[in-house]
Amino acid sequence: MKLFALPSLYRQGDFGRVTIYEGDIAQLLQGAHIDAESLVAEIKSEILASDVSEMLKLVGELRERITRFENRPKPLDD
């Protein structure tokens, strides 16, 4: 539901909620390995095409951030 709400929040400029929702979605993508593309595909006939592409774009961006975070160099112990 939060992924579905994000395009509208972007249009409204509600960046406080955008930040919270993006964080929640990122946690699900990382921890639960959610197949967001399949979820979006199931509802795409019910929502605007522009919102579908925005949601898929966001999922891709979040996955890129997660990958960068997971692949960052680990600090050396002193």
N, C-alpha and C positions, 0 to 999 in steps of 0.2 A: 504494500500500500504506500509506503514511503517513496519507493521508486516511482510509482504512478503519480504521486503528488509533486515531485520535484520540478517538472517543467512549468507547472502553474506557479510554484513558489519563485522560480527564476523570473517569470514574467511579472510577478508582483513585486519583485525586489526584496523579498523577505529572507535576507541572507542569514539571519540568526537561525531560523528554522532550517534553511538549506544546509548549513554547517552541521547541525545535529543530525539531520536525515542522512547526509552523505556519510557521516561517521558511522551511523548505525548500519547502513548498507555495506560499507567497507568491512565492518566486523563480520557480517554474515558471509560476505564473499570470501574472506580470509579464513574464518573459523569453521563455518559450516559447509563451505564449498558449494554454495547455491548455484544452480544453473539458471542464471537470470535471463539469459537469452530465450530459453524455453518458456519461462514465465511470461515474458513480454510477448512472445509469439502467441500464447494462448489468449491474450486480451487485445491483440492488435486490431482486431476487427471492431472493437468497441471504442477505440480512442483515435485521436487525430494522428495522421501519419507523421506529422512533424514532432509530436510527442513521442512516438515510437522511436524515431531516429535519435531524438535527444536522450531518451532513456538508454538506448544501446550505446550511444557515444559516452555517456556518463559511466556506464558499467565498464567499458573499455579503459577509460581514463583511471577509474578507481583500481582496476586490475594492474595497470601500469605502475601506479603509485605503490601498491602492495608489493609488486615484484621488486621495485627499486628498494623498498624498505627491507624486504627479506634478503636481498643480495648485497646490502651495504656491508662495507668492511667492519668486522667486529673489533672493538677496542682491545688492545693488548693489555694483559695484566702486568702490573709493575712488580 
